[in-house]
Amino acid sequence: MRLNFTCTHGRSERGKGCHGQRPKPKGKIVTLIVAMCMTGVVASLMFEGGTNTEAFLF
Protein backbone atom coordinates (compact mmCIF):
# COMPACT_ATOMS: atom_id res chain seq x y z
CA MET A 1 0.00 0.00 0.00
CA ARG A 2 1.28 3.44 -0.74
CA LEU A 3 1.05 6.08 1.92
CA ASN A 4 0.51 8.94 -0.56
CA PHE A 5 -2.74 8.28 -2.35
CA THR A 6 -3.23 9.92 -5.75
CA CYS A 7 -6.42 9.80 -7.78
CA THR A 8 -5.96 7.93 -11.04
CA HIS A 9 -9.28 8.99 -12.58
CA GLY A 10 -10.95 12.37 -12.98
CA ARG A 11 -14.37 13.74 -13.81
CA SER A 12 -15.50 15.81 -16.76
CA GLU A 13 -18.69 16.96 -18.40
CA ARG A 14 -20.64 14.35 -20.32
CA GLY A 15 -19.16 13.82 -23.76
CA LYS A 16 -15.84 15.51 -22.94
CA GLY A 17 -12.61 13.78 -22.01
CA CYS A 18 -10.70 14.43 -18.84
CA HIS A 19 -7.05 15.22 -19.49
CA GLY A 20 -4.25 16.04 -17.13
CA GLN A 21 -1.27 14.74 -15.26
CA ARG A 22 -0.96 13.26 -11.84
CA PRO A 23 2.06 13.50 -9.59
CA LYS A 24 4.42 10.54 -9.56
CA PRO A 25 4.37 8.53 -6.34
CA LYS A 26 7.19 9.60 -4.04
CA GLY A 27 6.12 8.01 -0.79
CA LYS A 28 7.10 4.82 0.94
CA ILE A 29 5.58 1.43 0.16
CA VAL A 30 4.34 -0.37 3.26
CA THR A 31 3.19 -4.00 3.41
CA LEU A 32 0.56 -5.09 5.91
CA ILE A 33 -0.08 -8.82 6.47
CA VAL A 34 -2.94 -9.71 8.83
CA ALA A 35 -4.29 -13.02 10.14
CA MET A 36 -8.00 -12.93 10.98
CA CYS A 37 -10.53 -15.29 12.49
CA MET A 38 -14.22 -14.98 13.35
CA THR A 39 -13.45 -13.00 16.53
CA GLY A 40 -11.19 -10.48 14.82
CA VAL A 41 -7.50 -9.88 14.15
CA VAL A 42 -5.20 -12.58 15.54
CA ALA A 43 -1.83 -11.25 14.38
CA SER A 44 -0.46 -8.51 12.16
CA LEU A 45 2.89 -7.71 10.55
CA MET A 46 3.73 -4.36 8.98
CA PHE A 47 7.03 -3.50 7.30
CA GLU A 48 8.45 -1.09 4.78
CA GLY A 49 8.85 -2.39 1.23
CA GLY A 50 7.16 -4.91 -0.99
CA THR A 51 6.29 -8.50 -0.16
CA ASN A 52 8.50 -11.30 -1.41
CA THR A 53 8.80 -14.95 -0.38
CA GLU A 54 11.33 -14.21 2.34
CA ALA A 55 9.16 -11.48 3.91
CA PHE A 56 5.96 -13.53 3.66
CA LEU A 57 7.47 -16.62 5.33
CA PHE A 58 8.97 -14.53 8.16
PDB file as gemmi writes it, atoms N, CA and C in Angstrom:
CRYST1    1.000    1.000    1.000  90.00  90.00  90.00 P 1                      
ATOM      1  N   MET A   1       0.846  -1.156   0.000  1.00  0.00           N  
ATOM      2  CA  MET A   1       0.000   0.000   0.000  1.00  0.00           C  
ATOM      3  C   MET A   1       0.893   1.220   0.000  1.00  0.00           C  
ATOM      4  N   ARG A   2       0.520   2.199  -0.729  1.00  0.00           N  
ATOM      5  CA  ARG A   2       1.277   3.443  -0.742  1.00  0.00           C  
ATOM      6  C   ARG A   2       0.665   4.399   0.276  1.00  0.00           C  
ATOM      7  N   LEU A   3       1.521   5.155   0.900  1.00  0.00           N  
ATOM      8  CA  LEU A   3       1.046   6.082   1.925  1.00  0.00           C  
ATOM      9  C   LEU A   3       0.650   7.432   1.348  1.00  0.00           C  
ATOM     10  N   ASN A   4       0.920   7.685   0.085  1.00  0.00           N  
ATOM     11  CA  ASN A   4       0.511   8.939  -0.556  1.00  0.00           C  
ATOM     12  C   ASN A   4      -0.463   8.611  -1.674  1.00  0.00           C  
ATOM     13  N   PHE A   5      -1.718   8.655  -1.381  1.00  0.00           N  
ATOM     14  CA  PHE A   5      -2.740   8.277  -2.352  1.00  0.00           C  
ATOM     15  C   PHE A   5      -2.923   9.380  -3.392  1.00  0.00           C  
ATOM     16  N   THR A   6      -3.000   8.991  -4.646  1.00  0.00           N  
ATOM     17  CA  THR A   6      -3.230   9.917  -5.747  1.00  0.00           C  
ATOM     18  C   THR A   6      -4.374   9.375  -6.581  1.00  0.00           C  
ATOM     19  N   CYS A   7      -5.300  10.226  -6.938  1.00  0.00           N  
ATOM     20  CA  CYS A   7      -6.415   9.804  -7.781  1.00  0.00           C  
ATOM     21  C   CYS A   7      -5.899   9.442  -9.164  1.00  0.00           C  
ATOM     22  N   THR A   8      -6.373   8.353  -9.706  1.00  0.00           N  
ATOM     23  CA  THR A   8      -5.960   7.928 -11.043  1.00  0.00           C  
ATOM     24  C   THR A   8      -7.026   8.236 -12.084  1.00  0.00           C  
ATOM     25  N   HIS A   9      -8.203   8.671 -11.659  1.00  0.00           N  
ATOM     26  CA  HIS A   9      -9.285   8.990 -12.580  1.00  0.00           C  
ATOM     27  C   HIS A   9      -9.844  10.365 -12.219  1.00  0.00           C  
ATOM     28  N   GLY A  10     -10.350  11.062 -13.209  1.00  0.00           N  
ATOM     29  CA  GLY A  10     -10.949  12.370 -12.978  1.00  0.00           C  
ATOM     30  C   GLY A  10     -12.368  12.418 -13.517  1.00  0.00           C  
ATOM     31  N   ARG A  11     -13.003  13.548 -13.325  1.00  0.00           N  
ATOM     32  CA  ARG A  11     -14.374  13.741 -13.809  1.00  0.00           C  
ATOM     33  C   ARG A  11     -14.391  14.855 -14.833  1.00  0.00           C  
ATOM     34  N   SER A  12     -15.318  14.752 -15.768  1.00  0.00           N  
ATOM     35  CA  SER A  12     -15.504  15.805 -16.762  1.00  0.00           C  
ATOM     36  C   SER A  12     -16.970  15.834 -17.167  1.00  0.00           C  
ATOM     37  N   GLU A  13     -17.317  16.853 -17.923  1.00  0.00           N  
ATOM     38  CA  GLU A  13     -18.686  16.958 -18.401  1.00  0.00           C  
ATOM     39  C   GLU A  13     -18.980  15.814 -19.353  1.00  0.00           C  
ATOM     40  N   ARG A  14     -20.233  15.460 -19.449  1.00  0.00           N  
ATOM     41  CA  ARG A  14     -20.635  14.355 -20.317  1.00  0.00           C  
ATOM     42  C   ARG A  14     -20.231  14.643 -21.763  1.00  0.00           C  
ATOM     43  N   GLY A  15     -19.584  13.666 -22.379  1.00  0.00           N  
ATOM     44  CA  GLY A  15     -19.162  13.815 -23.765  1.00  0.00           C  
ATOM     45  C   GLY A  15     -17.790  14.434 -23.940  1.00  0.00           C  
ATOM     46  N   LYS A  16     -17.167  14.906 -22.858  1.00  0.00           N  
ATOM     47  CA  LYS A  16     -15.841  15.509 -22.937  1.00  0.00           C  
ATOM     48  C   LYS A  16     -14.857  14.636 -22.176  1.00  0.00           C  
ATOM     49  N   GLY A  17     -13.651  14.579 -22.670  1.00  0.00           N  
ATOM     50  CA  GLY A  17     -12.613  13.785 -22.015  1.00  0.00           C  
ATOM     51  C   GLY A  17     -11.957  14.555 -20.874  1.00  0.00           C  
ATOM     52  N   CYS A  18     -11.412  13.838 -19.963  1.00  0.00           N  
ATOM     53  CA  CYS A  18     -10.705  14.431 -18.837  1.00  0.00           C  
ATOM     54  C   CYS A  18      -9.206  14.228 -19.066  1.00  0.00           C  
ATOM     55  N   HIS A  19      -8.472  15.305 -19.198  1.00  0.00           N  
ATOM     56  CA  HIS A  19      -7.049  15.218 -19.490  1.00  0.00           C  
ATOM     57  C   HIS A  19      -6.262  15.915 -18.387  1.00  0.00           C  
ATOM     58  N   GLY A  20      -5.099  15.421 -18.127  1.00  0.00           N  
ATOM     59  CA  GLY A  20      -4.249  16.042 -17.131  1.00  0.00           C  
ATOM     60  C   GLY A  20      -3.157  15.094 -16.692  1.00  0.00           C  
ATOM     61  N   GLN A  21      -2.346  15.555 -15.792  1.00  0.00           N  
ATOM     62  CA  GLN A  21      -1.267  14.739 -15.258  1.00  0.00           C  
ATOM     63  C   GLN A  21      -1.472  14.559 -13.772  1.00  0.00           C  
ATOM     64  N   ARG A  22      -0.912  13.490 -13.282  1.00  0.00           N  
ATOM     65  CA  ARG A  22      -0.958  13.265 -11.844  1.00  0.00           C  
ATOM     66  C   ARG A  22       0.468  13.185 -11.344  1.00  0.00           C  
ATOM     67  N   PRO A  23       0.701  13.558 -10.108  1.00  0.00           N  
ATOM     68  CA  PRO A  23       2.063  13.498  -9.586  1.00  0.00           C  
ATOM     69  C   PRO A  23       2.553  12.060  -9.482  1.00  0.00           C  
ATOM     70  N   LYS A  24       3.835  11.875  -9.685  1.00  0.00           N  
ATOM     71  CA  LYS A  24       4.417  10.542  -9.559  1.00  0.00           C  
ATOM     72  C   LYS A  24       4.532  10.188  -8.082  1.00  0.00           C  
ATOM     73  N   PRO A  25       4.297   8.926  -7.748  1.00  0.00           N  
ATOM     74  CA  PRO A  25       4.372   8.531  -6.339  1.00  0.00           C  
ATOM     75  C   PRO A  25       5.786   8.688  -5.793  1.00  0.00           C  
ATOM     76  N   LYS A  26       5.896   9.361  -4.655  1.00  0.00           N  
ATOM     77  CA  LYS A  26       7.190   9.602  -4.045  1.00  0.00           C  
ATOM     78  C   LYS A  26       7.256   9.042  -2.636  1.00  0.00           C  
ATOM     79  N   GLY A  27       6.164   8.480  -2.163  1.00  0.00           N  
ATOM     80  CA  GLY A  27       6.116   8.010  -0.785  1.00  0.00           C  
ATOM     81  C   GLY A  27       6.648   6.602  -0.622  1.00  0.00           C  
ATOM     82  N   LYS A  28       6.629   6.149   0.594  1.00  0.00           N  
ATOM     83  CA  LYS A  28       7.096   4.820   0.942  1.00  0.00           C  
ATOM     84  C   LYS A  28       6.026   3.777   0.615  1.00  0.00           C  
ATOM     85  N   ILE A  29       6.483   2.558   0.335  1.00  0.00           N  
ATOM     86  CA  ILE A  29       5.576   1.432   0.160  1.00  0.00           C  
ATOM     87  C   ILE A  29       5.608   0.629   1.455  1.00  0.00           C  
ATOM     88  N   VAL A  30       4.446   0.362   2.002  1.00  0.00           N  
ATOM     89  CA  VAL A  30       4.336  -0.368   3.258  1.00  0.00           C  
ATOM     90  C   VAL A  30       3.485  -1.610   3.011  1.00  0.00           C  
ATOM     91  N   THR A  31       3.941  -2.751   3.522  1.00  0.00           N  
ATOM     92  CA  THR A  31       3.193  -4.003   3.409  1.00  0.00           C  
ATOM     93  C   THR A  31       2.554  -4.330   4.742  1.00  0.00           C  
ATOM     94  N   LEU A  32       1.301  -4.714   4.714  1.00  0.00           N  
ATOM     95  CA  LEU A  32       0.564  -5.093   5.913  1.00  0.00           C  
ATOM     96  C   LEU A  32      -0.006  -6.489   5.697  1.00  0.00           C  
ATOM     97  N   ILE A  33       0.414  -7.448   6.529  1.00  0.00           N  
ATOM     98  CA  ILE A  33      -0.084  -8.821   6.475  1.00  0.00           C  
ATOM     99  C   ILE A  33      -0.838  -9.079   7.768  1.00  0.00           C  
ATOM    100  N   VAL A  34      -2.082  -9.528   7.661  1.00  0.00           N  
ATOM    101  CA  VAL A  34      -2.940  -9.706   8.832  1.00  0.00           C  
ATOM    102  C   VAL A  34      -3.556 -11.095   8.812  1.00  0.00           C  
ATOM    103  N   ALA A  35      -3.596 -11.740   9.978  1.00  0.00           N  
ATOM    104  CA  ALA A  35      -4.292 -13.017  10.141  1.00  0.00           C  
ATOM    105  C   ALA A  35      -5.583 -12.743  10.908  1.00  0.00           C  
ATOM    106  N   MET A  36      -6.703 -13.189  10.353  1.00  0.00           N  
ATOM    107  CA  MET A  36      -7.996 -12.926  10.977  1.00  0.00           C  
ATOM    108  C   MET A  36      -8.755 -14.218  11.225  1.00  0.00           C  
ATOM    109  N   CYS A  37      -9.613 -14.188  12.242  1.00  0.00           N  
ATOM    110  CA  CYS A  37     -10.534 -15.293  12.490  1.00  0.00           C  
ATOM    111  C   CYS A  37     -11.908 -14.681  12.762  1.00  0.00           C  
ATOM    112  N   MET A  38     -12.851 -15.471  13.148  1.00  0.00           N  
ATOM    113  CA  MET A  38     -14.222 -14.980  13.348  1.00  0.00           C  
ATOM    114  C   MET A  38     -14.315 -13.929  14.453  1.00  0.00           C  
ATOM    115  N   THR A  39     -13.398 -13.957  15.424  1.00  0.00           N  
ATOM    116  CA  THR A  39     -13.449 -13.002  16.533  1.00  0.00           C  
ATOM    117  C   THR A  39     -12.669 -11.730  16.260  1.00  0.00           C  
ATOM    118  N   GLY A  40     -11.925 -11.688  15.170  1.00  0.00           N  
ATOM    119  CA  GLY A  40     -11.187 -10.476  14.820  1.00  0.00           C  
ATOM    120  C   GLY A  40      -9.762 -10.764  14.397  1.00  0.00           C  
ATOM    121  N   VAL A  41      -8.894  -9.768  14.552  1.00  0.00           N  
ATOM    122  CA  VAL A  41      -7.496  -9.877  14.149  1.00  0.00           C  
ATOM    123  C   VAL A  41      -6.726 -10.714  15.162  1.00  0.00           C  
ATOM    124  N   VAL A  42      -5.999 -11.707  14.678  1.00  0.00           N  
ATOM    125  CA  VAL A  42      -5.201 -12.578  15.543  1.00  0.00           C  
ATOM    126  C   VAL A  42      -3.763 -12.089  15.597  1.00  0.00           C  
ATOM    127  N   ALA A  43      -3.203 -11.725  14.445  1.00  0.00           N  
ATOM    128  CA  ALA A  43      -1.828 -11.250  14.376  1.00  0.00           C  
ATOM    129  C   ALA A  43      -1.676 -10.311  13.191  1.00  0.00           C  
ATOM    130  N   SER A  44      -0.713  -9.411  13.276  1.00  0.00           N  
ATOM    131  CA  SER A  44      -0.456  -8.508  12.161  1.00  0.00           C  
ATOM    132  C   SER A  44       1.042  -8.256  12.049  1.00  0.00           C  
ATOM    133  N   LEU A  45       1.483  -7.991  10.837  1.00  0.00           N  
ATOM    134  CA  LEU A  45       2.885  -7.705  10.555  1.00  0.00           C  
ATOM    135  C   LEU A  45       2.913  -6.576   9.542  1.00  0.00           C  
ATOM    136  N   MET A  46       3.638  -5.511   9.873  1.00  0.00           N  
ATOM    137  CA  MET A  46       3.734  -4.361   8.980  1.00  0.00           C  
ATOM    138  C   MET A  46       5.208  -4.022   8.814  1.00  0.00           C  
ATOM    139  N   PHE A  47       5.643  -3.864   7.549  1.00  0.00           N  
ATOM    140  CA  PHE A  47       7.026  -3.498   7.304  1.00  0.00           C  
ATOM    141  C   PHE A  47       7.130  -2.674   6.035  1.00  0.00           C  
ATOM    142  N   GLU A  48       8.229  -1.939   5.927  1.00  0.00           N  
ATOM    143  CA  GLU A  48       8.446  -1.085   4.780  1.00  0.00           C  
ATOM    144  C   GLU A  48       8.963  -1.915   3.611  1.00  0.00           C  
ATOM    145  N   GLY A  49       8.422  -1.676   2.436  1.00  0.00           N  
ATOM    146  CA  GLY A  49       8.850  -2.387   1.234  1.00  0.00           C  
ATOM    147  C   GLY A  49       7.789  -3.343   0.742  1.00  0.00           C  
ATOM    148  N   GLY A  50       8.085  -3.971  -0.379  1.00  0.00           N  
ATOM    149  CA  GLY A  50       7.160  -4.911  -0.985  1.00  0.00           C  
ATOM    150  C   GLY A  50       7.277  -6.301  -0.379  1.00  0.00           C  
ATOM    151  N   THR A  51       6.299  -7.143  -0.673  1.00  0.00           N  
ATOM    152  CA  THR A  51       6.292  -8.502  -0.155  1.00  0.00           C  
ATOM    153  C   THR A  51       6.982  -9.436  -1.142  1.00  0.00           C  
ATOM    154  N   ASN A  52       7.884 -10.237  -0.629  1.00  0.00           N  
ATOM    155  CA  ASN A  52       8.499 -11.300  -1.410  1.00  0.00           C  
ATOM    156  C   ASN A  52       8.400 -12.586  -0.589  1.00  0.00           C  
ATOM    157  N   THR A  53       8.910 -13.676  -1.076  1.00  0.00           N  
ATOM    158  CA  THR A  53       8.800 -14.953  -0.379  1.00  0.00           C  
ATOM    159  C   THR A  53       9.442 -14.889   0.998  1.00  0.00           C  
ATOM    160  N   GLU A  54      10.624 -14.300   1.062  1.00  0.00           N  
ATOM    161  CA  GLU A  54      11.329 -14.206   2.341  1.00  0.00           C  
ATOM    162  C   GLU A  54      10.531 -13.425   3.380  1.00  0.00           C  
ATOM    163  N   ALA A  55       9.939 -12.304   2.979  1.00  0.00           N  
ATOM    164  CA  ALA A  55       9.160 -11.485   3.909  1.00  0.00           C  
ATOM    165  C   ALA A  55       7.870 -12.192   4.319  1.00  0.00           C  
ATOM    166  N   PHE A  56       7.228 -12.891   3.366  1.00  0.00           N  
ATOM    167  CA  PHE A  56       5.959 -13.532   3.664  1.00  0.00           C  
ATOM    168  C   PHE A  56       6.128 -14.730   4.605  1.00  0.00           C  
ATOM    169  N   LEU A  57       7.221 -15.445   4.483  1.00  0.00           N  
ATOM    170  CA  LEU A  57       7.474 -16.621   5.325  1.00  0.00           C  
ATOM    171  C   LEU A  57       8.135 -16.268   6.663  1.00  0.00           C  
ATOM    172  N   PHE A  58       8.376 -14.986   6.909  1.00  0.00           N  
ATOM    173  CA  PHE A  58       8.969 -14.526   8.161  1.00  0.00           C  
ATOM    174  C   PHE A  58       8.078 -14.909   9.271  1.00  0.00           C  
TER     175      PHE A  58                                                      
END                                                                             
